[in-house]
């Protein structure tokens, strides 16, 4: 038996001893009506007589704000000793439920229904069910006693699925004689951190590698055809597991499950968990080459979060319960460093080629370099204000500057890598920092919080430099221009050409959108509605504003291809004529511009060394 097995065996024994000393909540979930967008739950909660306050989880780890989908809770009732109990909602905190437990009662039963979302919403408040599948996030269905931590409440879950449906989860469960799934008792913290994906069309793909815990991709979809993952893609995801091990030098989970939902009818996102991830994307992800490349970074990003975000977590996000407000100032590490490492692993594993990575990075860098909102909002504020920014509308991103800590954080960490390489004369890189910061306690499953000073110290131990000033300068600066020094440090620069690179072409083709921010200064969605206009651009000067819709381009009905052709013609005509609809009003706008199309691309800097290839090369150990 290896030391990992010995450790996890000892951990299970210790957990069993602890569990024996505390009461257990019995949770029963009936998901047979999931395709009708409703889940039924029943909880038996050990209590003592007297006043009782129960909390519906408000702050959900990974969602970075008070996003618990309480609007979906209906049919809430309580019983004890055969009688129904009255309850009241706290008038100052809608997530707290108050009731009186009768004298002599030792338990109460809570029943509730959860109406899974059918409209727009994000994360666990997003659309999670179709007639063929659903994703269960347990925080949607639980209540827990106030003033208790997530690791102080034990839950014994039971789940009833529609007949014939398969499922994937990091929880350990077995079917009982009634065909229900009984899961092993876990803490509330582990339960909420362990979502479940189930569906009529289900496939479990083993991507385990030697000398590591078991790894699986559990796929649910709206069709059997969507489950057709080929051997090359399986091998690339095995490479992901291997390369992550080389990068971090330790693993902090007993097993890992990618819960991959392939559907055009659910919300699309990734949500990290310690031993799994809730990953949702297009139904054609495995069957369409362009879709596979475009969304290749989804699983690597959420996988990195098992180390950065779950095992190591900013102290302001390691609250221990679901009621204490989260502080998100360090999301430029939590999300920004994860974006950098996730994209590097996407390339190292072979899910992206080097050119795929460069094309993607060029688009991100150009978008960030054209964020006029940096004139008033520092990057730090995008992290501090994350819980209000995630819910912002999608329009006018250049001025709003929404959650830029993801992509701009990536540029900062790319620059840090280049700086470490330069100062150490190629002997060290961000790989060394990553092993130092995440590579301890192999086999330990716990939360290890960090602060700004901890990050600076680990950087300093990796390579001596004034890292505090380096970081604070980039986080607190207000003014034009994204931090593009990392491109230069690796031998590349941001340039513009007259054709779309591979990433941008795939992105616009999938969305039906047009990105002309770098030419006339506007972007359009699938319907031709203006989503963004760059301040002081030719489009802004012509009076174009977000929310307007392009009806005609140079006298012809709008379509994306025709619009791009019209921009190309500006190099000869010097203008672009648009007929616009603004609510119920129509107007004609002449955009004066003669520059033709401009699209971002990375260009090699002369007389410099290309270290980007070295950053993206697979590691052997």
Steps between C-alpha positions, in 0.01 A plus 500: 500500500646841404517796736204668328277197572626485858426869547148484359428186702606678817297803400185287458550343844548840661193632321292202614599562862409867471173421326396265780511793743254720314141461377424444134255680272313257277451653154278331245476644147244379247617604154256295293332823385830673418413517131191700603733746676412405857685316778342376823701486822440386855737555795485349845701730727603415859395786733432601857181664621482879487576768239674376186648695208577320176705648217462449128853527353558855377871527419591210273873421464617567146215741429666777703184665628155466663367296208317215673194442276240540773244625245463138388393371843127428521264282702701540823340328801619366836363218717586357839326244719233460234410871495571776254717783631458867425805685366603854414764652279744739664389848382863617469654187349285315249721188525418438871195302607381516863272254679427359848580135569238338730594381847641147495563495123836360388460552128301691242425421137530769237346454155561726206488510123761666285389643167805470277552818295349534154626850410829684518721448802855412596662205674263313736227749406545415131297263284602152615243260357361379167266207425811281479730615782549713808779623724439491873672752723413400854504858630172546312323258735645528849445693821743489791501629860629853546836558667639171372789454259472287189730237648293478821184373331486142373257402223386157381368553145267272305407566137225363277569531127274448197507139385800410287695820561872486571684744725843630595622658822799499734273367777510129576163332462327166447150400392273360770229236458249766384732621223582820687859622538628516856811713533752471780454761775705814438530843652278773363818662367583190296141455385468854363844454344389182318242563225342219300423474128243248378337422172336264259813520286796442729856383455784470747846533343796382705796737451707368791877490476768316697602620846193717546145466638223393262375766258179489295307710253131436573310618192127565482337632185179552309601236245688173473707639212649773719672238718733395217835604643782358290821336620714804418285722720508243779880494476517882508294507820724234652787732408317774691500284814869421453605858426307633800688257721833617358402866544371488857707219646219383731133405485244593763213268416419131534349482149390751239190516280449748214118525483460602136155607380469523120181684418389804303210536744679561832707789630864477389771552761748322723474483879788366703489243777772325695460149358287581196386782273165598351586562133235593243541576131366433151346168406746469208809546719651160414354468150593838349868590461447876529285468812754266658784749447294804600396351835807284564603712798184436703604177672863605560387827663263329743755225567760759604248634750531177698841635604440875468164584651414178682818373669662845514240775533517873575433552871206728421328214313576228757203583721413145609125559473248628244379806689814705562560760225788416266781744428620468142805731485733213408309372197786616275683202653203266545369556146784685327773250583258214431433646154874523431576147624188349345587637156862386534379149589260506204805541277732265690242222484448537124141625524636817335789544259743786564325695224159442663642648820656800324182577307296486819750715690504762223121541518502528879788748501334719236169505685671599824715763326179663373329510841433873533347418839854473639500881497274492805516147642818329618534126454489460878148641508381239249599237758374685807163565334469154342174409671320790331689475171412138417136603467566804281351510149717379214489827306761781508778290648776735384369772733352287779817292538319202648700199634833578336692330781477176300668607175706791624613287791627256236709776340649595836601142579638460148718803568605357837610183323708700251656704779596193704658345191697817427623559856595135550661478154261227399549283809155563649146588389146513634515119517733538797262740673206266440677203658602715796151638555287191427735202508493420871290250698459244224179306565353749749141611433449830682484877452833682541426876493741765370543878508667758276811478714511122459497539121776761511711286732472194272596712199794644693615151596475400134694802372617806695319813379268773628188294429271703724562811290481299178153372589356811662609719206306281259202454728452863604593689184231706326568599140509386139675186383498140618813346660648351183859477628461125543463458125821691442679307773427179309604640162163603359294816449136581432440602138206530261429345162219513243365149569365322806729256675381145566364563848306813408357337189374200700359725771309727261378208288357324806334812639405656167662818631721770349795656685598824327631670815848545350380658176177704517470441875188288557390142558174334395315193624328237286200720425710802402436682828787721616649355819790740541638822355852616570519853638628756247497241220363570149176321597459709815572820305225401255247473785482121523410375849452166673147362464455628145448237231656502153223467241701565186865542401572725203139467391475120530332290770735414785682174538837436665685404184373808316597724791859369499519549123380859540777570751752357253364740236571803723864492389364627164173675592614667824163452668236254616129585478272334757123508533430453872192429710502648850195360677215624274708761315714477185801704401788495249860531620811554286812361666805680362781244489749380236711245683337175389473199734733470803528179699747408776791263455821427690813594307859394572727777625822517305827417677321349801477145628167317475444362850127457449567165332694389808215606727252291298718192448390178680691418819662163556502520878 
